[in-house]
Amino acid sequence: REALDNLQAGFGAPGLGGRAELELTAVHEFFHAIQFGYDFADDIWLLEGTATWMEDAVYDQLNEPYRRFPYSPLRQPDIPLDSASSTEPYQYGSWVFWRFLEEFLARNASRIDPSVIRRVWELADGSPGGPDMYSLEAVIATLREHGIGFRPAFRSFAVANFMPSRFYREGRSWPGAPVLRTTVLKQGAA
């Protein structure tokens, strides 16, 4: 803790600032250390998305990952979920998917279970003897263990993002996905 206190004086990251920003960064980076125990070379969207998810899991009351909404599937539904970019932080915005997965698989549970994210990492484990699945394969396998196919789960993700207040436990304060286009069907059209 003393090392973090010493670093705080020169810490000038945008956002919450001060001690809160420092502690969020520490949680994010510590989770990277945990991830690297599984696979340090895994997909960027998995690495950064779940580290950002961890920020919200540990410091839920701060809602700092909400700053990533503009780069998330909530606001960018046309960007592939597993995108990573050096110019746009989509990989950080993917934390919304990890929150969805956690809440979706806990729909009938009395509480949200973060072990879902750990299970994805166990399946993506690239260490000797690990399954070393590609990140989306690990998600598909995790869903399969719960008796759910990826397509229906992903459709549910799209619907949840269109109406976040009806799905996510904190969704009342989340923006919905934009409508990109509408189509009017006329009677008698074939």
C-alpha positions as CSV (number, residue, x, y, z in Angstrom):
1,R,0.0,0.0,0.0
2,E,2.9,2.4,0.7
3,A,4.2,1.9,-2.8
4,L,0.8,2.9,-4.2
5,D,0.6,5.9,-1.9
6,N,4.1,7.0,-3.2
7,L,2.9,6.7,-6.8
8,Q,-0.3,8.6,-6.2
9,A,1.5,12.0,-6.1
10,G,2.4,11.8,-9.8
11,F,-0.6,10.0,-11.0
12,G,-2.5,12.1,-13.5
13,A,-4.8,9.7,-15.5
14,P,-8.1,11.1,-16.8
15,G,-11.3,10.0,-15.1
16,L,-11.9,9.8,-11.4
17,G,-8.4,11.0,-10.4
18,G,-6.5,10.7,-7.2
19,R,-6.7,7.6,-5.0
20,A,-9.8,6.1,-6.7
21,E,-8.2,6.1,-10.1
22,L,-5.0,4.7,-8.6
23,E,-6.8,1.9,-6.9
24,L,-8.8,1.0,-10.0
25,T,-5.6,0.9,-12.0
26,A,-4.0,-1.3,-9.4
27,V,-7.0,-3.7,-9.6
28,H,-6.9,-3.7,-13.4
29,E,-3.2,-4.4,-13.5
30,F,-3.3,-7.0,-10.7
31,F,-5.9,-8.9,-12.7
32,H,-3.5,-8.9,-15.7
33,A,-1.1,-10.6,-13.4
34,I,-3.7,-13.3,-12.7
35,Q,-4.5,-13.6,-16.4
36,F,-0.9,-14.0,-17.3
37,G,-0.9,-17.1,-15.1
38,Y,-3.3,-18.6,-17.6
39,D,-2.0,-17.1,-20.9
40,F,-0.1,-13.9,-21.2
41,A,-0.5,-13.9,-25.0
42,D,-4.3,-14.3,-25.1
43,D,-6.6,-12.2,-27.1
44,I,-6.5,-8.5,-26.3
45,W,-10.3,-8.2,-25.9
46,L,-10.3,-11.0,-23.4
47,L,-7.3,-9.5,-21.5
48,E,-8.5,-5.9,-21.4
49,G,-12.2,-6.6,-21.3
50,T,-12.1,-8.9,-18.3
51,A,-9.6,-6.6,-16.5
52,T,-12.0,-3.7,-16.9
53,W,-14.8,-6.0,-15.8
54,M,-12.8,-6.7,-12.7
55,E,-12.6,-2.9,-12.0
56,D,-16.4,-2.8,-11.8
57,A,-16.6,-6.1,-9.8
58,V,-14.2,-4.7,-7.1
59,Y,-15.3,-1.1,-7.1
60,D,-18.9,-1.4,-8.3
61,Q,-20.0,1.8,-6.6
62,L,-17.6,3.9,-8.7
63,N,-18.9,2.8,-12.1
64,E,-15.6,3.8,-13.7
65,P,-15.9,1.4,-16.6
66,Y,-19.0,3.3,-17.7
67,R,-16.5,5.7,-19.3
68,R,-15.9,2.8,-21.8
69,F,-19.6,2.8,-22.9
70,P,-18.8,4.8,-26.1
71,Y,-16.5,2.0,-27.2
72,S,-18.7,-0.9,-26.0
73,P,-21.3,-3.0,-27.9
74,L,-23.9,-0.8,-26.2
75,R,-22.9,2.2,-28.4
76,Q,-21.0,0.3,-31.2
77,P,-23.1,-2.7,-32.0
78,D,-21.6,-2.9,-35.5
79,I,-18.0,-3.4,-34.2
80,P,-17.1,-7.1,-33.8
81,L,-17.1,-8.1,-30.1
82,D,-13.5,-9.4,-30.1
83,S,-12.1,-6.3,-31.7
84,A,-8.9,-4.7,-30.5
85,S,-7.6,-1.4,-31.8
86,S,-4.6,0.9,-31.1
87,T,-6.7,3.9,-31.9
88,E,-10.1,3.1,-30.4
89,P,-10.4,1.3,-27.1
90,Y,-13.0,-1.3,-28.1
91,Q,-11.1,-4.0,-26.2
92,Y,-11.9,-2.1,-22.9
93,G,-15.5,-1.6,-23.9
94,S,-15.9,-5.3,-24.3
95,W,-16.3,-5.5,-20.5
96,V,-20.0,-5.1,-21.1
97,F,-20.0,-8.6,-22.7
98,W,-18.3,-10.1,-19.6
99,R,-20.9,-8.4,-17.3
100,F,-23.6,-9.8,-19.6
101,L,-22.1,-13.3,-19.5
102,E,-21.9,-13.2,-15.7
103,E,-25.5,-11.9,-15.3
104,F,-26.9,-14.1,-18.1
105,L,-25.6,-17.3,-16.6
106,A,-26.8,-16.3,-13.2
107,R,-30.4,-15.4,-14.2
108,N,-31.9,-18.1,-12.0
109,A,-29.3,-17.9,-9.3
110,S,-29.7,-15.9,-6.0
111,R,-26.5,-14.0,-6.8
112,I,-24.2,-13.2,-9.6
113,D,-21.4,-15.7,-9.9
114,P,-18.0,-14.3,-11.1
115,S,-16.7,-17.8,-11.5
116,V,-18.1,-17.7,-15.0
117,I,-15.2,-15.4,-16.0
118,R,-12.7,-17.7,-14.3
119,R,-14.1,-20.6,-16.2
120,V,-13.6,-18.8,-19.5
121,W,-10.0,-18.2,-18.4
122,E,-9.5,-21.9,-17.4
123,L,-10.6,-22.9,-20.9
124,A,-8.4,-20.3,-22.6
125,D,-5.4,-21.4,-20.4
126,G,-2.4,-21.6,-22.6
127,S,0.0,-22.9,-20.0
128,P,1.5,-26.4,-20.6
129,G,-1.4,-28.9,-20.3
130,G,-4.1,-26.2,-20.5
131,P,-6.9,-26.4,-23.1
132,D,-5.6,-23.2,-24.8
133,M,-8.9,-22.4,-26.5
134,Y,-9.4,-19.3,-28.5
135,S,-11.3,-16.8,-26.4
136,L,-14.6,-17.2,-28.2
137,E,-14.2,-20.9,-28.2
138,A,-13.8,-20.7,-24.4
139,V,-17.0,-18.6,-24.2
140,I,-18.9,-21.1,-26.3
141,A,-17.6,-24.0,-24.2
142,T,-18.6,-22.2,-21.0
143,L,-22.1,-21.6,-22.4
144,R,-22.3,-25.2,-23.5
145,E,-21.6,-26.3,-19.9
146,H,-24.7,-24.4,-18.9
147,G,-26.7,-26.0,-21.7
148,I,-26.9,-22.8,-23.8
149,G,-25.8,-22.3,-27.4
150,F,-23.7,-19.3,-28.4
151,R,-26.2,-18.0,-31.0
152,P,-29.2,-17.8,-28.6
153,A,-26.9,-16.3,-25.9
154,F,-25.5,-13.7,-28.4
155,R,-29.1,-12.8,-29.5
156,S,-29.9,-12.3,-25.8
157,F,-26.8,-10.1,-25.5
158,A,-28.1,-7.9,-28.4
159,V,-31.5,-7.6,-26.9
160,A,-30.0,-6.8,-23.5
161,N,-27.9,-4.0,-25.0
162,F,-30.9,-2.6,-26.8
163,M,-32.9,-2.4,-23.5
164,P,-30.2,-2.5,-20.8
165,S,-32.6,-1.3,-18.1
166,R,-34.6,-4.5,-18.4
167,F,-31.6,-6.9,-18.2
168,Y,-28.6,-5.6,-16.4
169,R,-28.9,-5.1,-12.7
170,E,-27.5,-1.6,-13.0
171,G,-28.9,-1.1,-16.5
172,R,-31.1,1.9,-15.6
173,S,-28.0,4.1,-15.8
174,W,-26.7,2.5,-19.0
175,P,-27.2,3.8,-22.5
176,G,-29.0,1.5,-25.0
177,A,-27.6,0.5,-28.3
178,P,-28.6,2.9,-31.1
179,V,-31.0,2.0,-33.8
180,L,-28.9,1.9,-37.0
181,R,-31.8,1.7,-39.4
182,T,-35.5,0.9,-39.5
183,T,-37.6,-0.8,-42.1
184,V,-41.3,-0.3,-42.7
185,L,-43.1,-3.3,-44.0
186,K,-46.2,-2.5,-46.1
187,Q,-49.2,-4.8,-46.3
188,G,-49.2,-6.8,-49.5
189,A,-45.5,-6.5,-50.1
190,A,-43.9,-9.7,-51.2
